Amino acid sequence: MTTTISTQSFRPRPPEAGAVERPVPVNADEQREIEQFLYFEAQLLDEARYSDWLDLLAEEVSYRMPSRSNRMHRDLAREAGGTGDLGHYDEDLATLRLRVARVQQTVAWSDNPPPRVVRAVTNVQATRRPETGDGAFAVRSVVDAYRNRLADDTDRFTGFRADVLRRGPDGLLLAERTVYLADSVLLTKNASLFL
């Protein structure tokens, strides 16, 4: 599944190009399994069950949220940073475990008192990744997270996620996630939540 970053730009199709290539969807049982995995993951995160959430991650997980910049049409390919570029986060399992340990401390100012977060996951599109040979799925979904803390400290994070899910011994595991927020500038005090 090809990930197109910007969805707000006019992109004419070259005259020599053929009709749009439609993704080959997974079967109905796989689609339901993938959706239920994403919904369960959102529930664990909403309930701040971060240790349980870590159990859903593959050992080799890559978890990124690149920063985005406003670009002219000719520079749209550089709208989101790549691996190694400065972003909001670029993590692996070891750093995610450190973040979870920090959030679970009573002295973490961004989470004490803890925020209330509700995540909505929609528009789930899944295709197989036959090139990997491991039964992995490429999954695109839209996420909208609302966070409230104290009386009037609210934030909203909306964007889409490009994930790779693969089978583990106990079910699906998140192997890769890249979150592309709709915002180019985050107007929030912190981005400590997991999307």
ROBAMI-477372 format. One record per residue: x, y, z of N, C-alpha, C in turn; residue in three letters. Coordinates in pm, 1 decimal, decimal comma, always signed. Atoms other than C-alpha are relative to their C-alpha. Layout:
SITE       npx       npy       npz      capx      capy      capz       cpx       cpy       cpz   aa
SITE         X         Y         Z         X         Y         Z         X         Y         Z  ALA
...
// end
This chain:
SITE       npx       npy       npz      capx      capy      capz       cpx       cpy       cpz   aa
SITE     +84,7    -117,0      +0,0      +0,0      +0,0      +0,0     +89,1    +123,1      +0,0  MET
SITE     -78,3    -121,4      +8,6    +151,9    +330,4    -106,6     -60,5    +105,0     +91,6  THR
SITE     +47,6    -103,3     -89,8    +127,0    +604,3    +153,5     +19,9    +135,5     -65,0  THR
SITE      -4,9    -135,2     +50,4     +43,1    +944,0     +10,5     -15,7     +91,6    +120,2  THR
SITE      +0,6     -82,0    -120,5    +116,5   +1210,8    +267,8    -113,4    +101,7      -2,4  ILE
SITE    +100,3    -105,2      +0,3     -88,6   +1515,9    +179,8    -126,3     -47,4     -71,7  SER
SITE    +126,7     +32,3     +65,1    -455,5   +1473,6     +97,8     -70,6    +126,6     -46,1  THR
SITE     +65,4    -126,4     +28,9    -528,0   +1842,4     +42,2     +53,0     +67,7    -125,6  GLN
SITE     -63,4     -63,6    +114,5    -325,0   +1908,3    -271,3     -56,4     -53,0    -130,3  SER
SITE     +43,9     +40,4    +132,5    -433,7   +1902,6    -630,3    +114,8     -70,4     -68,4  PHE
SITE    -103,9     +79,1     +65,0    -236,3   +1631,5    -801,4     -53,9     -54,1    -132,1  ARG
SITE     +49,1     +50,0    +128,5    -311,0   +1597,1   -1169,7     +69,0    -129,8     -38,4  PRO
SITE     -56,2    +126,3     +47,6    -259,0   +1254,5   -1318,3     +64,8     +25,3    -135,4  ARG
SITE     -63,9     -18,1    +130,5      -7,9   +1250,2   -1602,9     -84,0     -63,8    -109,7  PRO
SITE     +83,7     +53,2    +109,7    -178,1   +1194,8   -1939,7     +33,9    -143,9     -37,1  PRO
SITE     -39,5    +135,2     +40,1     +22,0    +875,1   -2001,6     -32,1    -104,8    +105,7  GLU
SITE     +29,2     +95,2    -107,4     -80,6    +717,8   -1670,6    -131,9     -71,4     -26,3  ALA
SITE    +123,2     +77,0     +13,3    -342,6    +446,1   -1667,1     -97,9     +33,1    +111,8  GLY
SITE    +100,5     -20,1    -105,0    -647,5    +423,4   -1443,8     +61,3     -27,9    +136,5  ALA
SITE     -49,6     +16,9    -136,3    -598,4    +432,4   -1070,2      +9,0    -149,0     +34,5  VAL
SITE     -17,7    +138,3     -44,0    -463,3    +108,1    -924,3     -64,8     -15,1    +137,1  GLU
SITE     +73,5     +17,4    -125,4    -704,8      -5,2    -657,7     +68,5    -104,1     +87,1  ARG
SITE     -61,7     +99,2     -88,6    -572,5    -183,9    -350,1     -80,9    -128,9      +1,4  PRO
SITE     +67,2    +129,6     -11,7    -651,7    -553,0    -317,6     -27,6     -21,2    +147,8  VAL
SITE     +30,2     +10,0    -142,5    -836,0    -577,2     +12,8     +18,8    -141,3     +53,5  PRO
SITE      -4,7    +129,2     -67,2    -799,6    -855,6    +263,4    -140,6     -57,8      +2,5  VAL
SITE    +134,3     +57,5      -5,7   -1088,5   -1098,4    +310,2     -73,9     +53,2    +123,8  ASN
SITE     +84,5     -57,2    -105,3   -1375,8   -1014,6    +545,9     +43,7     -41,6    +140,0  ALA
SITE     -44,7     +45,5    -132,1   -1244,6   -1225,8    +835,8    +127,8     +71,4     +43,3  ASP
SITE    -123,8     -71,7     -32,7    -900,4   -1065,3    +818,0     -28,5    +146,7     +29,4  GLU
SITE     +36,1    -140,1     -23,8   -1055,3    -716,7    +793,2     -57,2     +17,0    +140,5  GLN
SITE     +59,3      -7,5    -134,7   -1260,1    -780,9   +1106,3    +106,8     -19,8    +107,4  ARG
SITE    -106,6     +25,4     -97,1    -956,6    -921,7   +1291,6     +89,7    +122,9     +16,0  GLU
SITE     -85,1    -119,8      -3,4    -748,2    -616,5   +1200,7     -72,0    +114,6     +68,9  ILE
SITE     +76,9    -107,3     -64,5   -1022,7    -372,0   +1299,0     -11,4     -24,5    +149,7  GLU
SITE     +14,4     +30,1    -142,6   -1079,9    -550,2   +1631,6    +133,1     +18,6     +73,6  GLN
SITE    -131,1     -24,2     -59,7    -704,8    -539,3   +1700,6     +19,9    +149,1     +24,7  PHE
SITE     -18,4    -144,1     -14,2    -696,3    -162,4   +1640,2     -93,7     +59,0    +104,6  LEU
SITE     +94,2     -49,5    -100,0   -1007,7    -103,9   +1851,9     +43,5     -40,7    +140,7  TYR
SITE     -48,6     +46,9    -130,4    -867,3    -314,0   +2137,4    +122,2     +80,5     +42,2  PHE
SITE    -116,4     -82,8     -30,0    -539,1    -124,6   +2115,6     -43,4    +138,1     +49,0  GLU
SITE     +50,2    -131,6     -41,3    -730,2    +206,7   +2137,6     -60,9      -6,2    +139,7  ALA
SITE     +59,0     +15,5    -133,0    -921,6     +77,4   +2440,1    +109,0      -6,9    +107,0  GLN
SITE    -108,8     +10,1     -97,9    -600,3     -19,2   +2621,5     +63,3    +136,2     +24,1  LEU
SITE     -60,9    -131,9     -15,0    -454,2    +324,3   +2554,9     -95,6     +97,3     +69,3  LEU
SITE     +98,5     -86,0     -66,9    -777,5    +504,6   +2655,8      -3,7     -26,8    +149,8  ASP
SITE      +5,1     +38,9    -140,8    -771,6    +312,6   +2985,4    +136,3      +9,8     +68,0  GLU
SITE    -136,6     -15,9     -52,9    -399,0    +392,3   +3035,6     +59,3    -133,2     +45,6  ALA
SITE     -56,6    +132,6     -28,1    -316,6     +20,6   +3038,4    +123,0     -19,4     -88,6  ARG
SITE    -116,5      -5,7     +87,8     +22,2     +90,5   +2886,7     +83,8    -127,5      +3,7  TYR
SITE     -76,6    +125,7      -6,7    +193,8    -225,0   +3010,8     -67,0    -107,1     -84,9  SER
SITE     +72,7     +94,4     +85,0     -79,4    -430,9   +2843,2     +17,9     +36,0    -147,3  ASP
SITE     -18,4     -45,2    +137,7     -41,7    -219,3   +2528,7    +135,6     -44,9     -55,1  TRP
SITE    -132,9     +42,5     +44,6    +329,9    -300,4   +2512,6      +0,5    -145,6     -47,0  LEU
SITE      +8,9    +140,7     +41,3    +232,0    -668,9   +2480,2     -48,1     -15,6    -144,2  ASP
SITE     +50,6      +4,9    +137,8     +74,5    -584,3   +2141,0    +105,4     +42,2    -101,6  LEU
SITE    -103,4     -50,0     +88,4    +403,6    -456,4   +1997,8    +101,6    -108,7     -32,4  LEU
SITE    -104,6     +92,6     +41,4    +652,9    -662,4   +1799,1    +133,9     +46,6     +56,4  ALA
SITE    -132,9     -33,1     -52,8   +1010,6    -675,7   +1926,5     +70,6    +103,9     -86,3  GLU
SITE     -69,0     -90,2     +92,0   +1127,0    -486,1   +1617,5     -81,9    +125,3     -31,9  GLU
SITE     +92,4    -109,3     +30,1    +854,8    -219,2   +1637,5     +73,3    +131,2     -28,9  VAL
SITE     -43,8    -135,9     +33,0    +918,8    +118,8   +1478,5    -123,3     +88,1     +15,5  SER
SITE    +115,8     -82,9     -35,8    +691,4    +394,6   +1613,0     +39,3    +145,1     -23,7  TYR
SITE     -44,2    -132,5     +41,0    +720,5    +732,1   +1442,3    -116,1     +97,8     -14,0  ARG
SITE     +91,6    -108,3     +34,8    +541,0   +1063,4   +1419,7     +85,9    +114,1     -52,4  MET
SITE     -82,4    -106,5     +56,0    +730,8   +1287,4   +1178,5     -70,6    +134,3      +8,7  PRO
SITE     +60,0    -133,3      +8,1    +677,9   +1659,5   +1189,1     -33,4     +25,7    -146,2  SER
SITE     +41,9     -32,9    +136,5    +506,0   +1803,5    +885,2     +18,5    +147,8     -22,0  ARG
SITE     -17,0    -141,1     +32,9    +570,6   +2127,6    +708,7     -88,5     +34,9    -118,9  SER
SITE     +82,5     -46,3    +111,1    +366,1   +2334,3    +470,2     +90,5     +23,5    -120,2  ASN
SITE     -83,7      -5,0    +120,0    +510,0   +2297,8    +120,8     -82,2     +41,1    -121,5  ARG
SITE     +61,6     -29,8    +128,8    +433,8   +2428,4    -223,5     -14,5    -132,5     -76,0  MET
SITE     +24,0    +122,2     +77,8    +314,4   +2173,8    -481,0    +129,6     -66,9     -43,5  HIS
SITE    -124,3     +58,0     +54,2    +663,5   +2127,2    -624,1     +83,1     -69,3    +107,1  ARG
SITE     -78,9     +56,4    -110,1    +799,8   +2031,7    -277,3     -78,5     -95,5     +88,9  ASP
SITE     +84,3     +82,7     -86,0    +521,3   +1804,7    -148,2     +67,6    -128,1     +45,3  LEU
SITE     -68,8    +123,5     -40,0    +751,6   +1502,9    -139,7     +78,9     +20,2    +129,2  ALA
SITE     -76,8     -28,9    -121,6    +936,1   +1676,4    +145,7     -89,5     +51,4    +113,6  ARG
SITE     +94,6     -49,7     -99,6    +622,2   +1755,0    +347,7     +20,7     -64,6    +136,7  GLU
SITE     -22,3     +71,6    -126,6    +691,5   +1490,1    +614,6    +143,3     -50,5      +1,7  ALA
SITE    -138,0     +46,8     -12,8   +1034,5   +1403,5    +746,4      +9,4    -150,9      -9,3  GLY
SITE     -24,2    +142,6     +10,7   +1183,8   +1062,3    +687,4     +69,3     -53,5    +124,1  GLY
SITE     -70,2     +62,8    -111,2   +1359,7    +818,7    +918,2    +128,9     +75,4     +27,1  THR
SITE    -120,5     -72,6     -38,5   +1633,5    +999,5   +1108,9     -17,6    +150,6      -0,6  GLY
SITE     +25,9    -144,3      -2,3   +1484,6   +1345,9   +1045,2     -66,3     +36,9    +131,8  ASP
SITE     +63,0     -48,1    -121,5   +1364,5   +1556,3   +1334,2    -151,2     -17,0     -10,1  LEU
SITE    +143,7     +21,4      -3,3   +1010,9   +1456,5   +1427,0     -49,1     +10,5    +143,7  GLY
SITE     +55,7      -3,0    -135,1    +779,4   +1447,3   +1726,1     +48,8    -120,0     +79,9  HIS
SITE     -67,0    +115,2     -58,7    +900,0   +1096,4   +1800,8     +37,3    -101,8    -106,0  TYR
SITE     -53,3    +105,4     +85,9   +1094,9    +813,6   +1640,5     +54,9    -105,0     +95,6  ASP
SITE     -31,2     +88,5    -110,8   +1101,6    +517,6   +1876,1      +3,8    -146,6     -39,8  GLU
SITE      -0,1    +145,1     +10,0   +1166,7    +148,1   +1913,5     -57,9     -54,4    +130,9  ASP
SITE     +61,9     +59,6    -118,4   +1049,1     -96,5   +2179,1     +67,8     +45,7    +128,9  LEU
SITE     -72,3     -41,9    -121,3   +1320,9      +4,3   +2428,0     -41,4    +140,6     +42,6  ALA
SITE     +36,8    -136,6     -38,0   +1232,9    +374,9   +2413,9    -148,4     +10,4     +34,9  THR
SITE    +141,4      +1,5     -37,8    +859,0    +301,1   +2423,4     -16,6     -51,2    +142,8  LEU
SITE      +4,8     +48,8    -138,5    +915,9    +100,5   +2743,3     +42,9    +109,3     +97,6  ARG
SITE     -43,5    -111,7     -86,2   +1102,2    +399,7   +2889,4    -110,1    +104,4     +12,9  LEU
SITE    +110,2     -97,2      -5,4    +815,3    +633,0   +2797,0    -113,0     -49,4     +89,7  ARG
SITE    +105,6     +56,9     -83,6    +563,4    +397,9   +2957,7     +40,5      +7,1    +146,7  VAL
SITE     -47,4      -5,1    -139,6    +774,6    +374,9   +3274,9      -6,4    +142,3     +53,5  ALA
SITE      +5,2    -139,6     -43,8    +797,6    +755,5   +3290,4    -143,1     +45,0     +26,7  ARG
SITE    +140,3     -40,3     -15,7    +423,2    +806,9   +3240,6     -62,2     -62,9    +124,1  VAL
SITE     +58,4     +69,4    -114,3    +346,8    +555,1   +3514,8     +54,7     +49,5    +133,7  GLN
SITE     -50,3     -56,6    -125,0    +549,3    +749,5   +3773,6     -95,5    +108,1     +49,0  GLN
SITE     +91,7    -100,4     -56,0    +347,6    +968,1   +4008,1     +53,3    +141,7     -13,9  THR
SITE     -57,4    -134,2     +13,0    +584,3   +1259,4   +3945,0      +1,8     +49,9    -144,7  VAL
SITE      +6,3     -44,5    +139,7    +519,7   +1280,8   +3569,2    -103,8    +111,6     -10,1  ALA
SITE     +90,7    -114,1      -6,6    +371,0   +1631,6   +3556,4    -105,5      -2,3    -110,6  TRP
SITE     +96,7      -0,1    +109,9    +201,8   +1575,7   +3219,3    -111,6    -101,5     +20,1  SER
SITE     +99,0    +105,9     -21,0      +8,3   +1278,4   +3356,5     -43,5     -12,6    +145,6  ASP
SITE     +44,1      +3,3    -139,0     -62,4   +1367,5   +3719,1     -56,8    +136,7     +35,7  ASN
SITE     +99,6    +105,8     +14,5    -349,8   +1414,9   +3749,5      -5,1     -50,7    -144,4  PRO
SITE      -0,8     +58,7    +133,9    -394,7   +1179,3   +3457,9    -104,7     +62,0     -91,8  PRO
SITE     +98,3     -51,2     +95,5    -565,2   +1303,3   +3143,3    -103,4    -107,0     -32,8  PRO
SITE    +101,0     +90,1     +54,4    -880,7   +1150,7   +3004,9     +11,6      +8,6    -151,8  ARG
SITE     -21,5      +2,8    +145,1    -827,8   +1043,7   +2645,3     -98,2     -98,3     -62,4  VAL
SITE     +86,7     +87,4     +78,4   -1070,4    +899,2   +2394,0     +52,0      +1,5    -143,0  VAL
SITE     -49,2     +15,0    +136,3    -942,6    +767,1   +2062,0    -108,6     -63,1     -85,6  ARG
SITE     +89,0     +60,0     +99,4   -1161,7    +701,2   +1760,1     +87,0     -45,0    -116,6  ALA
SITE     -74,9     +55,7    +112,3   -1015,1    +476,1   +1490,3    -100,8     -35,1    -108,6  VAL
SITE     +95,9     +20,1    +109,0   -1191,9    +476,7   +1154,5     +73,9     -22,3    -131,9  THR
SITE     -50,3      +9,7    +137,4   -1146,7    +425,7    +779,9    +114,9     -99,5     -11,7  ASN
SITE    -105,4    +101,6      -1,5    -944,4    +106,8    +826,1      +5,7     -68,9    -135,8  VAL
SITE     -24,1     +66,3    +127,7    -800,5     -15,9    +494,8    +120,5     -91,9     +18,6  GLN
SITE    -108,5     +96,8     -18,2    -586,8    -328,7    +494,0     +25,8     -76,8    -128,4  ALA
SITE     -42,1     +82,8    +112,5    -391,1    -509,5    +226,1    +110,6     -93,1     +47,7  THR
SITE    -109,4     +91,6     -33,4    -153,8    -803,7    +237,0    +131,4     +55,6     -51,1  ARG
SITE    -134,6     -36,4     +45,2    +220,5    -750,9    +206,2     +70,2    -127,4     -45,6  ARG
SITE     -57,8    +127,6     +44,2    +316,9   -1054,6      -2,8    +151,1      +6,3     -16,8  PRO
SITE    -144,3     -10,2     +21,9    +667,2    -918,2     -62,5     +81,2     -36,4    +123,6  GLU
SITE     -73,2     +32,2    -122,6    +759,6    -979,3    +301,9      -1,4    -149,1     +29,5  THR
SITE      +6,4    +144,1     -19,6    +650,8   -1343,9    +302,4     -32,0     -43,7    +141,8  GLY
SITE     +27,1     +36,5    -139,5    +554,1   -1331,2    +670,4    -145,7     +21,3     +39,1  ASP
SITE    +141,6     -17,7     -28,9    +178,8   -1274,9    +640,2     -32,2    +135,5     +60,2  GLY
SITE     +22,4    -133,0     -56,3    +207,7    -907,0    +730,8    -106,3     +74,5     -79,9  ALA
SITE    +102,0     -84,0     +61,8     -60,5    -649,7    +654,5     +44,8    +144,9      +4,1  PHE
SITE     -14,3    -145,1      +1,6     -25,9    -287,4    +549,6    -137,3     +56,0     +33,1  ALA
SITE    +128,9     -50,0     -47,9    -298,5     -95,4    +730,6      +5,3    +152,1      +8,1  VAL
SITE     +15,1    -144,7     -11,4    -406,6    +265,3    +691,4    -127,0     +24,8     +78,5  ARG
SITE    +118,2     -34,4     -78,8    -643,9    +411,1    +948,2      +5,4    +146,9     +37,3  SER
SITE     +10,3    -137,7     -46,9    -764,9    +750,0   +1061,8     -20,2      -5,4    +150,5  VAL
SITE     +12,4      -4,9    -145,4    -725,0    +836,1   +1429,3     -34,2    +143,3     +41,2  VAL
SITE     +37,6    -129,2     -58,1    -887,3   +1118,6   +1624,8      +3,0     -19,5    +150,7  ASP
SITE     -14,7     +15,0    -144,6    -780,0   +1153,1   +1987,4     -32,2    +132,9     +67,6  ALA
SITE     +36,3    -116,6     -81,4    -938,5   +1396,4   +2232,6     +56,5     -21,5    +139,5  TYR
SITE     -61,2     +10,6    -132,3    -747,0   +1462,9   +2554,5     -44,8    +117,5     +85,2  ARG
SITE     +39,9    -102,7     -96,4    -876,5   +1652,9   +2857,6     +72,7     -24,8    +130,5  ASN
SITE     -68,8      +9,1    -129,0    -680,5   +1725,0   +3172,9     -31,5    +126,7     +77,1  ARG
SITE     +38,5    -111,7     -86,1    -770,1   +1948,1   +3466,6    -133,5     +54,9     -47,9  LEU
SITE    +132,2     -52,3     +34,2   -1063,2   +2181,5   +3403,8     -11,7     +39,5    -146,5  ALA
SITE     +14,1     -55,7    +133,6    -986,0   +2338,5   +3068,8    +121,0     -25,5     -89,8  ASP
SITE    -118,2     +34,5     +78,9    -670,3   +2176,3   +2931,4     -40,0    -109,9     -97,9  ASP
SITE     +47,1     +97,0     +99,3    -788,4   +2008,4   +2611,7     +86,9      +5,3    -125,6  THR
SITE     -75,9     +11,5    +124,7    -613,2   +1887,9   +2298,8     -72,3     -97,0     -92,0  ASP
SITE     +52,6     +93,4     +99,2    -713,6   +1714,1   +1980,2    +111,5     -32,5     -98,3  ARG
SITE    -100,2     +49,3     +93,7    -485,1   +1504,0   +1763,1     -73,7     -79,9    -107,4  PHE
SITE     +70,3     +66,6    +109,2    -622,4   +1403,5   +1423,0     +97,2     -22,8    -115,0  THR
SITE     -85,7     +30,8    +113,1    -444,2   +1231,6   +1139,5     -23,7    -142,1     -46,1  GLY
SITE     +11,0    +139,6     +42,0    -385,7    +901,2    +971,0    +127,3     -73,2     +36,8  PHE
SITE    -111,4     +85,6     -39,3    -160,6    +610,8   +1057,4     +26,4     -99,4    -112,1  ARG
SITE     -43,4    +104,2     +92,6     +35,9    +386,1    +825,0     +67,5    -106,5     +85,4  ALA
SITE     -47,5    +107,3     -87,6     +86,1     +58,7   +1012,3     +41,5    -122,6     -80,0  ASP
SITE     -25,6    +136,2     +45,3    +236,4    -279,8    +948,8     -33,3     -91,0    +117,3  VAL
SITE     +36,7     +99,3    -100,4     +73,7    -561,1   +1145,0     +49,6    -135,1     -47,9  LEU
SITE     -42,4    +135,4     +35,9    +216,4    -911,0   +1152,9     -48,9     -96,0    +106,7  ARG
SITE     +47,2    +102,5     -93,2    +118,0   -1236,0   +1315,8    +108,2     -35,8     +99,8  ARG
SITE     -86,4     +49,3    -105,7    +271,3   -1331,7   +1646,2     -60,0    -128,7     +53,8  GLY
SITE     +51,5    +125,9     -54,3    +220,6   -1645,2   +1857,0    -140,2     +12,2     +59,4  PRO
SITE    +131,2     -18,0     -63,9     -86,3   -1493,9   +2029,1     -95,4     +86,5     -81,2  ASP
SITE     +86,6     -84,2     +82,0    -233,2   -1290,8   +1743,5     +80,3    +108,6     -68,7  GLY
SITE     -65,5    -107,7     +71,8    -157,3    -972,7   +1556,4     +89,0     +82,2     +92,7  LEU
SITE     -92,5     -88,9     -70,2    +131,2    -747,9   +1660,5     +23,8    +122,3     -87,0  LEU
SITE     -35,6    -121,9     +71,3    +210,8    -389,6   +1567,1    +150,4      +0,1     -23,0  LEU
SITE    -142,1      +3,1     +34,5    +544,7    -397,0   +1382,4     +51,8    +138,0     -41,1  ALA
SITE     -38,6    -135,4     +40,4    +548,8     -43,3   +1239,6    -121,0     +90,1     +11,9  GLU
SITE    +105,9    -101,9      +3,2    +347,1    +272,9   +1289,7     +64,3    +133,9     -29,7  ARG
SITE     -35,9    -138,4     +27,0    +391,6    +613,0   +1134,1    -128,2     +80,1      +4,5  THR
SITE    +116,9     -84,8     -18,5    +144,1    +878,6   +1244,1     +23,5    +131,0     -73,9  VAL
SITE      -6,5    -125,7     +73,3     +82,5   +1169,1   +1007,5    -114,0     +88,4     +49,1  TYR
SITE    +102,7     -90,5     -49,9    -103,5   +1441,5   +1194,3     -40,3     +99,4    -107,4  LEU
SITE     +46,9    -100,7     +94,6    -313,8   +1690,3    +999,6     +64,7    +135,4     +28,5  ALA
SITE     -59,4    -128,0     -38,9    -143,0   +1974,9   +1188,8    +148,1      +5,6     -36,0  ASP
SITE    -143,0     -19,3     +21,2    +191,3   +2117,1   +1086,6     +66,1     +56,5    +125,7  SER
SITE     -49,8     -52,3    -127,6    +228,9   +2287,5   +1426,8     -91,2     -52,8    +109,7  VAL
SITE     +79,5     +49,6    -112,6    +116,9   +2124,4   +1752,2     -16,3    +111,9    +102,2  LEU
SITE     +29,4    -105,9     -95,9     -52,7   +2378,2   +1977,1     -35,5     -60,5    +134,8  LEU
SITE     +25,1     +71,8    -123,6     -34,9   +2154,7   +2280,9    +120,4     +12,7     +91,4  THR
SITE    -110,5     -10,4     -95,8    +175,0   +2159,6   +2596,2     +95,5    -117,5     -10,4  LYS
SITE     -85,2    +116,5     +17,2    +304,1   +1810,2   +2525,7     -67,8     -97,3     -96,0  ASN
SITE     +50,8    +104,2     +90,4    +265,4   +1521,5   +2284,7     +32,3    -135,3     +61,3  ALA
SITE     -41,9    +121,0     -72,6    +310,8   +1252,1   +2546,5     -92,5    -119,0     -20,5  SER
SITE     +89,0    +114,2     +16,9     +16,9   +1038,8   +2440,5     +42,8     -87,3    -117,0  LEU
SITE     -27,7     +95,2    +107,0     +40,4    +732,7   +2218,1    -117,7      +0,2     -95,4  PHE
SITE    +106,3      -0,7     +99,8    -156,0    +743,6   +1894,7      +1,8    -130,2     -77,9  LEU
// end
